[in-house]
Amino acid sequence: MSTANYISLLERYHENQTSIHDIMASILTGIAEEKLMQNKETRVNAIKALGKRFPFIDMLFVLDKEGVQKGDNITTYRDQPGIYSGDGVSRRQRPYFRLAEMCDCNDVIVTDPYLSTVNRNLCISSIMKWNCGGEEGFLVVDADLITIVEFLMGDSQRRKFQPFFKYVYVVIVVGLFCVVISLLYSAFHELYLVTTAAVGSQEAYLKPFGVIIFLTLAMAIFDLGKTTLEEEVLMQKDIFRHSSTRRTITRFVAAILIAVSIESLLLMFKAALGQGDQLVPAVWMMLAAVGLLIGLGLYVYLGAKAEALLRSTGRIKQPLREHPPG
């Protein structure tokens, strides 16, 4: 998960904290039984069943009353499922044990996100204090944080296609940059013609406008390609966050706005040099630029207000740490 946007991930966690904690607590109480604490084969079967139904579940293991692990880690990792060494390792300093050892038997604790020592991803754990035949112990289930957020947001299927989408965007960006190179070549060719034109001729006056037009188009298309590359390929964008979409649209429209404004100025300069038929198109283009600017301002303002309203009504204010048995 090295490419994960952890700021967005943690925001999503806090917004859906109650749901995440509820589902983790219900999973643990649903599988808790005495033979799960005593029998390794039962734990293997339990984690296999959980992995098929809940893809965010990563690992299951048990601890004794001192926080020392009894048996190995049983995992559902998508790349390397199986049993990993962990027998005899002390977990006394882990967040889940420090919370659970102070609770009553059969209470379920769900932690806040922390860094897993197994795969170095952000995870959360649910842990139940257990009394099995007079001997206390703890049953622990770990879940990958980004996967559980995707599961609750209904985003799992889209994530599978995300690499394909990025490859398509890369191809599009390469095409845009090729157009930029072509425009730059045309611009410098026009510049060369300016230097060879006869001084005082009409061609000498008009050729610089062609150079500026080619450079302006190259700049606008380059900015569009750069924006697409940054927003869709290099950054881990949160499509559920309105600000992400608003930022992309703002940058795109801003590039068009600059190009239209420069083109309208060029037409006005041409009109000032004697091409009077260019004045009306120049005015209309400038009005179009003003309309784009006003529309963009309204879009940004109303979008920011709408997102602020959604965040104020949807965010969970206080973290929920403990879930009594259901």
Rosetta blueprint (number, residue, H / E / L):
1 M L
2 S L
3 T L
4 A L
5 N L
6 Y H
7 I H
8 S H
9 L H
10 L H
11 E H
12 R H
13 Y H
14 H H
15 E H
16 N L
17 Q H
18 T H
19 S H
20 I H
21 H H
22 D H
23 I H
24 M H
25 A H
26 S H
27 I H
28 L H
29 T H
30 G H
31 I H
32 A L
33 E L
34 E H
35 K H
36 L H
37 M H
38 Q H
39 N L
40 K H
41 E H
42 T H
43 R H
44 V H
45 N H
46 A H
47 I H
48 K H
49 A H
50 L H
51 G H
52 K H
53 R H
54 F L
55 P L
56 F L
57 I E
58 D E
59 M E
60 L E
61 F E
62 V E
63 L E
64 D E
65 K L
66 E L
67 G L
68 V E
69 Q E
70 K E
71 G E
72 D E
73 N E
74 I E
75 T E
76 T L
77 Y L
78 R L
79 D L
80 Q L
81 P L
82 G E
83 I E
84 Y E
85 S L
86 G L
87 D L
88 G L
89 V L
90 S E
91 R L
92 R L
93 Q L
94 R L
95 P H
96 Y H
97 F H
98 R H
99 L H
100 A H
101 E L
102 M L
103 C L
104 D L
105 C L
106 N L
107 D L
108 V E
109 I E
110 V E
111 T L
112 D L
113 P L
114 Y E
115 L E
116 S L
117 T L
118 V L
119 N L
120 R L
121 N L
122 L E
123 C E
124 I E
125 S E
126 S E
127 I E
128 M E
129 K E
130 W E
131 N E
132 C E
133 G L
134 G L
135 E E
136 E E
137 G E
138 F E
139 L E
140 V E
141 V E
142 D E
143 A E
144 D E
145 L H
146 I H
147 T H
148 I H
149 V H
150 E H
151 F H
152 L H
153 M H
154 G L
155 D L
156 S H
157 Q H
158 R H
159 R H
160 K H
161 F H
162 Q H
163 P H
164 F H
165 F H
166 K H
167 Y H
168 V H
169 Y H
170 V H
171 V H
172 I H
173 V H
174 V H
175 G H
176 L H
177 F H
178 C H
179 V H
180 V H
181 I H
182 S H
183 L H
184 L H
185 Y H
186 S H
187 A H
188 F H
189 H H
190 E H
191 L H
192 Y H
193 L H
194 V H
195 T H
196 T H
197 A L
198 A L
199 V L
200 G L
201 S L
202 Q H
203 E H
204 A H
205 Y H
206 L H
207 K H
208 P H
209 F H
210 G H
211 V H
212 I H
213 I H
214 F H
215 L H
216 T H
217 L H
218 A H
219 M H
220 A H
221 I H
222 F H
223 D H
224 L H
225 G H
226 K H
227 T H
228 T H
229 L H
230 E H
231 E H
232 E H
233 V H
234 L H
235 M L
236 Q L
237 K L
238 D L
239 I L
240 F L
241 R L
242 H H
243 S H
244 S H
245 T H
246 R H
247 R H
248 T H
249 I H
250 T H
251 R H
252 F H
253 V H
254 A H
255 A H
256 I H
257 L H
258 I H
259 A H
260 V H
261 S H
262 I H
263 E H
264 S H
265 L H
266 L H
267 L H
268 M H
269 F H
270 K H
271 A H
272 A H
273 L L
274 G L
275 Q L
276 G H
277 D H
278 Q H
279 L H
280 V H
281 P H
282 A H
283 V H
284 W H
285 M H
286 M H
287 L H
288 A H
289 A H
290 V H
291 G H
292 L H
293 L H
294 I H
295 G H
296 L H
297 G H
298 L H
299 Y H
300 V H
301 Y H
302 L H
303 G H
304 A H
305 K H
306 A H
307 E H
308 A H
309 L H
310 L H
311 R H
312 S H
313 T H
314 G H
315 R L
316 I L
317 K L
318 Q L
319 P L
320 L L
321 R L
322 E E
323 H E
324 P L
325 P L
326 G L
